[in-house]
Amino acid sequence: MVPTGCTALILCSLGGDLAAQDLPFAAETVAGARTASVHLGFVAAHGGTQGDFVELGCWRILPERYLSTTSSILQALPRALERILRSIDWQVPPLALTSSASRDQRSPVQNAPRMLSFRLLGCMARGLGHRLWQDLFRHEQWTIGIAEAPISAFLCAGTLPPIRWLPPRSRREYVADPFGISLPAGFLVYAERMDYLRGKGAIVALRFSTPDSQPIECRSLELRSHLSYPFLLRDGGRLLGIPENFQSNSISMFDLDQDDPSAWRNCRVLVERFAGVDATVFQWDRRWWLFATDHDAGPDSHLHIWHAGTPDGPWIPHLYNPVKIDARSARPGGTPFVADGRLFRPAQDCSRTYGGRVVINEIIRLGPDSFEENAVAFVEPDEGSAWPDGLHTLSACGENITLLDAKRVVFSPAASWGVARNIVRKRIAKLRGIRGSAPTGCPS
């Protein structure tokens, strides 16, 4: 059955060639669509579909990245085919299975009707110009919010609990990605501090005596590469930190000392040769689970899972990685939690903009060879606040405090200069093949 409302179909033929759409979701890109839900189906040589169409994933459409998005879709095909072949009760044996979407190695723009190609190329050029203008003159500034409510309160539909937002900093920097722990007197929050002039983030620690107090800030961890999303977890008496450092092409973990926030000790690599984004670790069903998206394949959409007997590993990849491709709900966005015996996972909805809102997924099935989750609640930014343009972290700090972050879009001359300088640096580094940090992800 052909799905309704899909924006692109990829048809695979059984025993014969099939003309497929040469320019996937091009018309939707030109029309200004924000996302592309791609479906995969099969057609037998004698005609007719073989089994139902299956959703391959949902990608965010950015005109200036049309070719890389198309490439990402084609790269997702082999794993999807493997999974589907195992699940379909074939009436016709799939002896000659070919993907018509990849039969021609030329650029998809070259295969398309000429008028649509011209319109798409124009759209891509406008998108590139718009992206450059945004990078130079429209800058995200994030801040941290504190809600005196358990994280489960955000499952309820309606307005957000009262949130106290920290005042804005200078326009050249911001703080985001808060994760916290309760202390005998107050609580401690680790967060990303992004400096536009330096072009990278570091981890800072904010110590609060009460939810209404002004924090005492100290620098916590800084490497040569960008750091963010300092995820925290406890294992017995240990406090562990897993900061995002995708430029190291790995996921690493440190031992922390709540009395000395600058002490990040005993770094060890959990996952090698993987540019992990927003790594999130939790325990469920007597196993430890690590969720992260893949920066190289799709930081907002390609979700991978690993499992282990202890937080120290060894970490075993899920049989079906990536388990999910969905810009609307894949990228981790905070601490998983249990309510009424059900497991929930905050994630980011990046379908309209980076960090647009938080979606809370209920994990229905989770095993070494199984995964299923459904979106059950959405945490929207407060349009009436000073931070109306996005919200992408929801983390529990003890039992009765929840941390959030939210953004506004501002213009900063200092940030413009920093962004322009760093665009040049990144291009030079890319040409040289440099990732920009120690290969192990640990301080060198």
C-alpha positions in Angstrom: 0.0 0.0 0.0 1.4 3.4 -1.0 1.7 5.7 2.0 -0.2 8.9 2.0 1.5 12.2 2.7 5.0 10.9 1.9 7.4 13.2 0.1 9.5 10.6 -1.7 9.4 7.0 -2.7 12.3 4.7 -3.4 11.3 1.7 -5.3 13.4 -1.5 -5.5 12.7 -4.0 -8.2 12.5 -7.7 -7.9 13.9 -9.4 -11.1 13.8 -6.3 -13.3 14.7 -2.7 -13.6 12.2 0.0 -12.6 12.2 3.7 -13.5 12.2 5.6 -10.2 12.1 9.2 -9.2 15.4 10.7 -10.5 15.3 13.7 -8.2 14.0 12.7 -4.8 11.9 15.3 -3.0 13.2 18.0 -5.4 9.7 19.5 -5.9 9.2 19.6 -2.2 12.5 21.3 -1.7 11.6 24.0 -4.3 8.2 24.4 -2.7 9.8 25.1 0.7 9.0 21.9 2.6 10.8 21.5 5.9 11.2 17.7 6.1 11.2 14.7 3.7 9.7 11.4 4.9 11.2 8.8 2.6 9.5 5.5 2.0 10.9 2.3 0.6 8.9 -0.2 -1.4 9.3 -3.2 -3.7 7.8 -4.0 -7.0 7.8 -7.5 -8.5 8.9 -8.1 -12.1 5.4 -9.0 -13.1 4.0 -5.8 -11.6 2.4 -4.9 -8.3 3.9 -4.1 -5.0 5.5 -6.8 -2.9 4.6 -6.0 0.8 3.8 -2.6 2.3 5.9 0.5 1.9 8.2 1.1 4.9 9.4 4.5 6.1 13.1 4.7 5.7 13.4 7.9 7.7 12.7 11.6 8.0 15.3 14.1 6.9 15.3 17.8 7.4 15.3 19.7 4.1 18.0 22.3 3.7 18.2 23.4 0.0 22.0 24.2 0.3 22.6 20.6 1.5 20.4 18.8 -1.0 23.1 16.7 -2.5 24.5 15.6 0.9 20.9 14.8 2.0 20.3 12.6 -1.1 23.6 10.9 -0.4 22.6 10.2 3.2 19.3 8.6 2.0 21.1 6.3 -0.4 23.6 5.3 2.3 20.8 4.4 4.6 19.4 1.9 2.0 21.5 -1.2 2.7 20.7 -1.5 6.4 17.0 -0.8 5.7 16.9 -3.4 3.0 18.5 -6.0 5.3 15.9 -5.3 8.0 13.0 -5.4 5.6 14.1 -8.5 3.9 14.0 -10.3 7.2 10.5 -9.1 8.1 8.6 -9.6 4.8 6.8 -12.8 4.0 7.9 -13.0 0.3 5.5 -14.5 -2.2 8.2 -14.1 -4.9 11.8 -14.9 -3.8 14.0 -11.8 -4.0 16.6 -13.4 -6.2 17.5 -10.2 -8.1 17.1 -7.3 -5.8 18.4 -3.9 -7.1 17.8 -0.4 -5.9 16.7 1.8 -8.8 17.6 4.9 -6.8 21.3 4.1 -7.0 21.5 2.6 -10.5 23.1 5.8 -11.9 26.2 7.2 -10.3 25.8 10.7 -11.8 24.6 13.6 -9.7 20.8 13.3 -9.3 20.5 16.9 -10.6 21.9 15.6 -13.9 19.2 13.0 -14.2 16.2 15.3 -13.6 14.0 17.2 -16.0 15.8 20.3 -17.1 13.3 22.9 -15.7 13.1 21.2 -12.3 16.9 21.0 -12.3 17.2 24.8 -12.9 14.7 25.6 -10.2 16.4 23.3 -7.7 19.8 24.8 -8.5 18.4 28.3 -7.9 16.8 27.1 -4.7 20.2 25.6 -3.6 22.0 28.9 -4.4 19.4 30.9 -2.4 19.7 28.5 0.5 23.4 28.8 0.5 23.2 32.6 0.5 20.6 32.5 3.3 22.8 30.2 5.4 25.8 32.5 5.0 23.7 35.5 6.0 22.4 33.7 9.1 25.8 32.5 10.1 27.2 36.1 9.8 24.3 38.2 11.2 21.8 35.9 13.1 23.3 34.2 16.1 21.8 31.8 18.5 22.1 32.8 22.2 21.1 30.2 24.7 20.4 30.4 28.4 19.6 27.9 31.2 16.2 27.6 32.9 15.3 26.1 36.3 11.9 24.6 37.0 11.0 23.5 40.6 9.2 20.4 39.3 10.0 16.8 38.6 10.9 16.0 35.0 7.8 13.8 34.8 5.7 17.0 35.1 6.6 17.8 31.5 4.6 14.8 30.3 1.4 16.7 31.1 -0.1 18.6 28.2 -0.6 22.4 28.6 1.6 25.2 29.8 5.1 24.7 31.2 5.8 24.7 34.9 7.1 28.1 36.1 10.7 28.5 34.9 13.4 30.9 36.1 15.7 31.8 33.2 19.2 32.9 33.9 19.9 36.5 32.6 21.6 36.8 29.2 25.4 37.1 28.9 27.3 39.2 26.5 26.3 38.6 22.9 29.6 36.9 22.1 28.8 33.9 24.3 26.0 31.7 25.8 25.5 28.7 28.1 23.4 25.7 27.2 23.1 21.9 27.7 22.6 21.9 31.5 23.0 18.7 33.5 22.9 18.7 37.3 23.2 16.8 40.6 21.8 17.5 44.0 24.1 18.4 46.8 23.6 18.5 50.6 23.3 22.3 50.2 21.9 23.2 46.8 22.9 21.7 43.5 25.6 21.7 40.9 25.1 22.2 37.2 27.5 21.4 34.4 26.9 23.2 31.1 28.4 24.2 27.8 29.8 27.7 27.6 30.1 28.7 23.9 32.4 31.5 23.0 31.8 32.8 19.4 35.1 34.6 19.2 37.1 31.4 20.1 34.8 29.3 17.9 34.3 26.5 20.4 32.6 25.5 23.6 34.0 24.5 27.0 32.4 23.0 30.0 31.6 25.2 33.0 30.2 24.4 36.4 27.5 26.5 38.1 26.9 26.0 41.9 23.5 27.0 43.2 22.6 27.2 46.9 18.8 27.4 46.1 16.9 27.5 42.8 16.5 31.3 43.2 20.1 32.0 44.0 22.7 33.4 41.7 25.2 30.7 40.6 28.9 30.7 41.4 30.6 29.8 38.1 34.0 28.1 37.5 35.7 26.7 34.4 35.4 23.0 34.5 36.9 21.3 31.3 38.4 22.7 28.2 40.2 20.9 25.3 41.5 22.1 22.0 38.3 20.9 20.3 34.6 21.9 20.9 32.9 20.5 24.0 29.2 20.5 24.8 26.4 18.4 26.4 28.2 17.3 29.6 25.9 14.3 30.4 26.1 13.2 34.0 25.3 9.8 35.6 25.8 8.0 38.9 27.0 4.5 39.2 27.0 3.5 42.9 29.2 6.1 44.6 30.8 7.3 41.3 29.9 10.5 39.5 30.6 10.2 35.8 30.7 12.7 33.0 30.4 12.2 29.2 30.9 15.5 27.3 30.2 15.6 23.6 33.5 15.9 21.7 32.5 14.7 18.2 35.7 16.1 16.7 37.7 13.4 18.5 35.7 10.8 16.5 34.9 9.0 19.7 32.8 9.0 22.9 34.7 9.3 26.1 33.9 9.2 29.9 35.5 10.9 32.9 35.3 10.4 36.7 34.1 13.6 38.4 34.4 15.1 41.9 31.4 17.1 43.0 33.7 19.0 45.5 36.1 20.0 42.7 34.2 20.6 39.5 37.5 21.2 37.6 38.6 17.6 38.3 37.9 15.5 35.2 40.0 12.3 35.8 40.6 8.9 34.4 39.4 9.6 30.8 38.6 6.4 28.9 37.1 5.9 25.4 33.7 4.1 25.4 33.1 4.1 21.6 35.9 4.5 19.1 35.8 5.7 15.4 32.4 7.3 15.9 31.7 11.0 15.9 29.1 10.8 18.6 26.7 13.7 19.3 24.9 14.2 22.6 25.8 10.8 24.1 23.3 9.8 26.7 23.7 6.8 29.1 21.2 5.1 31.4 20.4 1.8 33.0 17.3 -0.2 32.1 16.4 -3.9 32.4 19.7 -4.8 34.1 21.7 -3.4 31.2 23.4 0.0 30.5 22.4 1.8 27.3 24.2 4.5 25.3 22.3 6.6 22.8 24.0 9.1 20.4 23.6 10.4 16.9 26.2 10.3 14.2 27.7 13.7 13.4 29.1 12.5 10.0 25.9 10.8 8.8 23.3 13.2 10.4 23.7 14.8 13.8 20.0 15.5 14.1 18.7 12.3 12.6 20.8 9.2 12.7 20.4 7.5 16.1 22.7 4.7 17.3 22.6 2.5 20.4 25.1 0.5 22.3 24.7 -1.7 25.4 27.0 -3.0 28.1 27.0 -4.6 31.5 28.6 -1.6 33.2 29.2 2.0 32.2 32.8 1.2 31.6 31.9 -1.2 28.9 32.8 -2.9 26.7 30.0 -1.3 24.6 28.3 -3.5 22.0 26.6 -1.9 19.1 22.9 -2.5 18.4 22.3 -5.0 15.7 20.3 -2.5 13.6 22.3 0.7 14.0 21.2 3.3 13.0 18.1 2.2 14.8 16.2 5.4 13.8 16.6 8.1 11.2 14.3 11.0 12.1 15.1 14.7 12.4 11.9 15.1 14.4 12.9 12.9 17.4 16.2 11.1 17.1 18.9 13.4 18.6 19.1 13.0 22.4 18.0 16.0 24.4 18.3 15.3 28.1 18.1 12.6 30.8 15.9 9.5 30.3 13.5 8.9 33.2 10.9 6.4 34.5 7.4 7.3 35.4 4.7 4.8 36.4 7.0 2.0 35.3 7.4 3.4 31.8 10.6 4.6 30.2 10.8 8.0 28.6 13.6 9.6 26.5 13.8 13.4 25.8 14.9 14.1 22.3 15.3 17.1 20.0 12.9 18.1 17.3 15.2 19.7 14.6 12.7 19.4 11.8 12.2 23.2 11.5 15.3 24.6 13.1 18.2 23.3 15.2 16.9 22.7 18.7 13.3 23.8 17.9 11.6 21.9 20.8 12.0 18.8 22.9 9.9 15.7 22.2 9.5 13.1 24.9 9.5 9.6 23.5 8.2 6.6 25.3 10.5 3.6 24.7 8.3 0.6 24.0 10.9 -2.0 23.2 14.6 -1.9 23.9 17.0 -4.9 23.4 20.2 -5.8 21.6 18.2 -6.5 18.4 15.0 -4.5 19.0 14.0 -0.9 19.5 10.7 1.0 19.3 9.6 4.3 20.7 6.7 6.7 20.2 6.5 10.5 20.7 4.1 11.1 23.6 4.7 14.8 24.6 6.2 18.0 23.3 7.9 20.8 25.3 7.6 24.0 23.3 9.6 27.2 23.8 7.7 29.9 25.6 6.9 32.4 22.9 6.0 35.0 25.5 9.4 34.9 27.2 12.7 36.5 26.2 13.8 33.1 24.8 11.1 32.2 22.2 13.2 30.6 19.4 14.0 27.1 20.6 14.4 24.6 23.4 16.6 21.5 23.3 17.5 20.1 26.7 15.3 18.7 29.5 17.3 17.1 32.3 16.5 16.0 35.8 18.5 17.4 38.7 17.5 15.4 41.7 13.8 14.5 42.2 12.2 18.0 42.2 14.3 20.2 39.9 14.3 20.1 36.1 16.9 22.0 34.0 16.1 23.3 30.5 17.7 25.6 28.0 16.1 28.0 25.5 17.4 30.3 22.8 16.8 33.6 21.1 18.3 34.9 17.9 20.3 38.1 18.1 22.9 40.0 16.1 26.4 40.3 17.6 29.3 42.1 15.8 31.8 40.1 17.8 30.1 36.9 16.9 30.0 37.9 13.2 33.8 38.3 13.2 34.3 35.1 15.1 32.0 33.1 12.8 33.7 34.5 9.6 37.1 33.7 11.0 36.1 30.2 12.0 34.4 29.5 8.6 37.8 30.1 7.0 39.6 28.0 9.5 37.2 25.1 9.1 37.6 25.2 5.3 41.3 25.1 5.6 41.2 22.3 8.2 38.8 20.3 5.9 41.1 20.7 3.0 43.9 19.4 5.1 41.8 16.5 6.5 42.2 17.7 10.1 39.5 16.9 12.7 41.0 19.3 15.2 41.6 17.4 18.4 43.4 14.5 20.0 42.4 11.2 18.3 41.4 9.6 21.6 38.9 12.3 22.7 40.9 12.6 26.0 43.2 15.5 27.1 46.6 15.1 25.4 
